[in-house]
Each structure stands twice: as structure tokens, then as C-alpha cells.
């Protein structure tokens, strides 16, 4: 049997968890172990099947077969590292390149990575060239080089930057703007610089980027039907104890998981290690949640990212935008792990957010299930969320969804039409554990905008200065920092505008706002508790 046909035989049994499926997987892996590996697209398909199987092994014997084949692939590619095939690029396979654009902070982190090398690859469609960018960073005595009409490489040559240090030089120069992170981001992004990430050992790969686990969970069946509400209300176990080396290891695994798929999220890139919490749950699942460093935090909201692991492998990622009892939510399951316990995975993540942060209302934007997303329509993703308690926020669409649900129940084989699924994208969906819909961020920011326009004639500097003075005059000195840091001053400006726009000048809501100034930059969970108290006092 050819390698491609042997891979296809494994694919047919990969997601089966009955006795015949377990035996078919064993025989298919046995056959593949005797088949020569080929540097073809079939190798990509085989690797993805092995990742799914490694996350869902049926028993110890099958796990040994899977590990043996993953090791064989790593050795095969390690021997061919000087003859990499273009179709393996961006695959996350051992010893294969990833070529993409990353942010400045992500590239800086990769430059210091122990298990990969990173170098410039190309410039896409830059809005600025290096002359324009370095004119803002170079010492004054060297700025004349940026007016000589050099191209990017010529400019670096004129500045005597060794070819192997080009990327390090650019990153270091833009690090001068660390105190203005969004200016730095804009300048780096304007270069449209693609980088090439080359692993130096197999640990920088999807298969070997693993979270340490105490034991393997053996999968004898897929859990597709369960009480989602009972699961999300089930008491959460204590977070895993992490010492400093363990915490650093988890942070690296979380960041590697995104880099190996040529993706970034703000919480992943700007992760605050002190905010990291790790929860070991049922069925071999572990959920890591983490907030962002103070300079990158959002106004009022807390953007808390997550990575979900299955038997130590990163299977999904996403985040929640917390605003007291309300949270927007987004989740993406990595391609190799689809077709498993997707609903169970999502509900476990929601369980963590609900119980860690006291969230009562989760909202999912329509893009997640079909708006400008043909795959979401084709897969009927709307019903995935509906089955787990989410309902359209639009009353008419909620009624339509209930009518469709009854048809699906009564008529075997019935499927909602594409037109109906597209109609559902006219509204976000939400899972509400409470009795009312909590306030959203725009309810507050619109009132701040109206205040600035009506009272201050649109002068935002004057509005911020005056509101801060008013807020400080009402605040207890014990609750405000004596010498506030830059991060605390940013929070002070936020809460002062909120207090003035909502006419809060006394009582528990003012007290909560005062305490947020100290809490937000340093303590994610305390800040969320204050937000809950603020909204509870409304």
C-alpha cells in the first residue's frame, strides 16, 4: 500500500472510538510504521491525524505507536532540514520553517528563544521604508544616512550592521518606543516585515510543544451529549500550583502554540505571567487563562486570553472581554483537533471564566458562526452554540431559531437552509445565567463622549484634566496612590471620566472606582471583583 493510501486508511478510523475503530487505528498505524515516509502533502495529513490521536489515545499501546510515529517523522525531517519542501512551510512540523508577520514584541521574544532562530524574510507592501522609521530612532549624528536615498538593505549596510544582525538591529531601534507601545506597533507594522522562524530542535513543533501532565487520559468514547449548564456550574478545582520555572514553562508553551500556527493574540503576546492560572479538568483537559501587562490593558474591560490543552497538546485558544458580569467570548479550535469533543471543550472554558470571574452573561459575535464566514454557514456553526445554551439577542431571530429547532426535532434529516443560517447572523448570540442583560461597554463610552462634547466642547484634554481633578477631590487619600505610576494614571483618567459621565460622586460605586486605580495594573482578579461590585451597586 502506498504511503498516501495508508494515511487515508488511518483517516477513516481516526475519529472512531468503538472497539472496531480502536482495532482499525492499531492496524493502520502498524502498517504506516512499515511504510517509508514521503515528503509530500500526505505527510501533512498524517501529522495532523497523529496530533488528534495523541490528544485522544485509546490505550497505552496505541499511545506508544503514536509516539513512535511522531518520533519517526521528527527524525525524517531532521535529516532533511537542508532540503525542506515549500509545502511543509507554516505546518508546525519539526524542523520546518514558519514565515509570517509578527508584532514587534513577538519578534523580540522569538529572537531570544532557545529553540528556534528568526531572521528577516521579505518586505510585503510597506507603508514606510526603513529610512522613515529609523529617522525617528537613530542618534542625531547618524540620521543623515536616512536622507541619502538608500534602500532598506543599503541603509543597513551604510550603518555597518552585520547581515546576520539586521532583524535584531531593527527590533532594538524600535524598542526605544517601548514607553509608547502603540506608536512602536504602528511603526513596526508599517514596515510589513515578514520573518522566517527556523526550529533548532524538535521541541519547537506542534507535536512536541507540550504542557507537562501528571497522567494521560485514555479516550474510549467521545462525549457529545451532556448537561452543559450543570457542567459550567460544577465547582472548579483549585488552580495548579506553579513555581517560577513551571510558570515560565507554561508561558513559553502558550506562546509557542500561537507562533507555530503563524497567529497572535494580544493576551498571548503581552501575557502577564503573574496573572496566569492553570486548571486541570476532566477528560485530560487543562485550561490556562492569562491577562495582559498593564501597558497593554484595555479601557475598563479586561481582555483575558486562554489556551486549552488536551493531554498536554494545545488544542484551542481564544479569549474573553470581561466587563463585570458581562463578557464577549471567542474560541478557535486548532484544525487537527476538530471533530472531537468541541462542545465539551467550549463549556469547560466557559466554566473556568464563569467561576473565576463571576461572569453571568457570555456573548458571541456573529462572525463566529457565519457573518462573512462561509465555513461557519456551511458547518451550521449557529447550532453548535444553540445546543450549548446560546440564544439570539434579537427577539425575532430567537423566535425563528426556536421554530427551526422544533423542525429539526420532528423531522429526521432536516437541516436549516443556507438562507436561514445567514439570517441568524443578523444578531449576536448570548448565554445568560442571570435574569437581565448587563450593561455593555458602549453604554458607558457613549455617555463619556456626550459629556466631553456638551460640557467641554469636544476638548478631550480639558475634559480629562478637569474630571481627574474632580475625582481626586472626592477620593480618599487612602484609596488613591500617593505617587501614581504611569499605568495607574491611565486608569485614573478612565475612572474619572466614567464617574463624571455617570454622575457618580459618592457611595459604593465611587468607592469601587477609587479602588480600581490601584488594582487594575497589578491584580486582574481583584479588579474584576471591583467591576462586579460597581455594576451590582447600579
Secondary structure, DSSP 8 states (H G I E B T S, - for coil): --HHHHHHHHHHHHT--SHHHHHHHHHHHHHHHTS---SSHHHHHHHHHHHHHHHT-SSHHHHHHHHHHHHHHHHHHHHTGGG--GGGTTS--TT--EEE---HHHHHHHHT-TTEEEEEEEE-S-SS-HHHHHTTTS-GGGGGGGGS---HHHHHHHTT--GGGHHHHHHHHHGGGGGGHHHHHHHHHHTTEEEEEEESSTTSSTTT-B---SS----SS------HHHHHHS---------HHHHHHHHHHHHHHHHTTT---HHHHTB-GGG-EEEE-GGGEEEEEE-B-GGG--SSSEEEEEEEEETTEEEEEEEEEEETTEEEEEEEE-GGGTTSSHHHHHHHHHHHHHHHH---EEEE-GGGGTTT-HHHHHTTHHHHHHHTT-EESSHHHHHHHHHHHHHHHHSTT----HHHHHHHTTS-EEEESSSS----HHHHHHHHHHHHHHHHTT-HHHHHHHHHHHHHHHS-TTTS-TT--HHHHHHHHHHHHHHHHTT--SHHHHHHHHHHHHHTTT-HHHHHHHHHHHHHT-
